[in-house]
Amino acid sequence: MPRAGLTPDRLVAAAADLADEAGLEQVTLSALARRFGVKDASLYSHVRSLRDLRTRMALLAGGEMIDRIAAAVAGRTGRDALAAFAGAYRAYALEHPGRYAATQLPLDQALVPDSPALRRTAEVTYGMLRAYGLEEPDLTDAVRLLRSAFHGYCALESTGAFGAPRDVQASWDKAIDALHVLLLNWPREQRPPGT
């Protein structure tokens, strides 16, 4: 019998909070059971496994993050949209390190059609990049570049790895300027004639 008030949503939210407090690697079913004052086995009526829990955390965090990003980019295009997107991404990553770490977990692509958060992430990201005139396969390449740049910067910043006296925000702004110029001058994939 499930404990009264214990639901999958409450478990996932508590796991996300624990991840922010202690780190994603500290989120275990045992730690979560202790937080709720229940036995580990009682959690299995709400989540199938630790992997299931972490997948649900990733979807929760991804939804929170894309909501912020979508609000930031609304009504903007070009460099303004890129800067707003990047700024919201960075703020979420730094404010919610455990949740953000969950967004980096590999997910089963079969989840995408059933996940509003994953679909919205693709729509907002690709929509922002289409303003640069990009089409497939260049869109996917640009998404991968931006994700790599934003993630790398945030990962290094969160560990204090930028030791030079240059202001970290100034470097971030310069990186956004450089990415904007790159997107404007993207090396387009050559399509075969007649396609």
N, C-alpha and C positions, 0 to 999 in steps of 0.2 A: 504494500500500500504506500503510494507516494506521500511524503510528509506534506502536511497542509501548508500551502503558500509556496512550495518549492515547484518552480516551473522551468522549462528549458530556457526561457528568456531571462529569468532571474539568475540562473546558473551562468549563462553566457555573459551577462552584464557583470556579475561578480568576478568571473574569470578575467574579463577585460580590465576591471579595476585592479585586480591582483597583478596582472601583467604590467600595468603602468607603475604600480608601487614597487614591485620586486623584480620584474623582468619576465619575458615570455617563458624562458626556460624554467622558471619557478612555478608555472601553472601546471599543476598535476591534479588528478582526480582526488588524491588524498588531501592535498592542500585545500582544495575547494570543499571537500567534505568537512574538514576541520572548521573552515570558515562558517559553515552552516550548522555545525554541531550534529552531524549525521554520520553514519557509517558509509564508507566508500561504495558499498554495494547498492545503497539507496539511490545513488546518482544514475545508475544504469537504466532506471525507468524514465530518465529524461534525456540522456545522451548515450550513444552506443559505445563510445570509446574516447580516449584522449584525442585521437585524430579528429573525430567528429566534433568534439568540443572546440578544438583549435580552428577547424574549418568554419564553424559557426561564429567564432570570434573574428576570424578574417572577414567574413561577410558583414558582420556588425560594424567593424572598424572601417571597412571599405565604404559602407553606406554613409557613415558619419563623415568620412573624409570627402567623399564626392559631393555631399550636400554642402559642405563648406566651400569647396572649389566652385561648384555651380553658382552659388550665391555670389562669390567673388567675381566670376567672369561675366555674369549677366549684363548684357548691354554693352560689352566691350569687344573690341577686335584688335588684331595685330599685336603690337608690342604691349599695349595696355592689358589685353586679355592674357597674353603669355605671362606678364609680370604678376597679374592677379592670381592666375592659376598656380604659378610657382610659389608665390607668397603664401597662399592658403595651404598648399602641399607642405611647405617647410614648417609653417606654424603648427600644423597638426602633428607632424613627425616629431617636433621638439616638445610639444605639450603633452603628447600621449605616446611615449616611447614604446611601451609594451603593446598597445593596440597597433601602432604603426608597424612594429615587428611582425605582428600577425598578418598584416596586409601583404607582407613579402613572402608568405608561405606559398608553395606551389599548390594550386587548386585543380581539381578535376574539371576539365573543360566542359564536361557534360553538365556541370552546374550552371553554366553561363545562361542558357535560355530560361532557366527557372529563377534566376536571381535578378531582381530589379536593380540592386546596387551595382552588380557587374555590368549589366546592360547600360545603365546610366553612366557609369565610368567611361565606357567605350563611346557613348554618344557625345558626352561633354568633351572628352579629349580629342576625338576625331573631329568634332565640330569646330573646336578652336583651331585646329591645324588646317582645316579646309579653307579657312580665311587666307591662308598662305598659298592657295591654289594647288595644294598637294592632292594627289590621287594615289590609289594603290599601284604598286607596292610601296611607293614612297611614304605614304601615310604610316604604314606599320613600321618602317625604318625610322621615321621621325619620332613616333611614339616611343620606340625602344631607346633612342638616343636621349630624349627628354627624361624618361624614367631613370635611366642610368645616371644622367647628370644630377638630377634632383636627389635621387637616393644616395649617390656617392657623397654629395656635398653635405646632406643632412647627417649621414653616418659619421663622417669625419668631424663635423661641427659638434655633434652630440657627445663625442668622446674627448673634446678639447684638442683635437689633433692639429688645428690651425694655430701654430705658435708664432708666426711672424707678426710684427707690430701693426701691420695693415688691418684696418677695421674690417671685420668679417662681413658686415652688412654692405660695405662698399664693394667688396669682392663679389658678393652675391649679385648686387646690382649690375656690375660689370659683366658677370657671367650671363645674366638675362639679356643684356644688350648684345653680347656675342652670339647667343643662341638665336635671337631675333634676326640678326644679320645673316646667320647661317640659313635659317628657314626661308628668308627672302631669296636667297641665292642657292637653294637646294639643288644638288646635281640630279636632275630628273632621270628616271629610268627610261631608257629608250624602248619604245614599243615597236614591234614589227609593223611594217607598212600594212594598211588595211584593217588595223584593229582599233 
